[in-house]
C-alpha cells in the first residue's frame, strides 16, 4: 500500500489565501441571496425577516424592544 504523496514545494501564502478567498466570496454571495428584507408593518421601514424592527422595536405585533426608555450608562459594577 502506498503512502500519501508529500508536496514537492511549499505553497505560498498568497496562493493559499486566494483559494480561501474564492470560497469565502461564494459563501458571502450565497448568504446575501438568502437574506430577506421586508417592511415593518408598523413603521414601514426595511428590516430583516423574522427579527425585531430596529427603528420601532416591534415584532409580530407586540413591543419587544423599548425604544422610548433611555439606556443608563453603567460606570461601576456593584459587588
Secondary structure, DSSP 8 states (H G I E B T S, - for coil): -------SS---HHHHHHHHHHHHHHHHHHHHHH--EEE-TTT--EEETTS--TTT-EETTEE-S-SSS----------
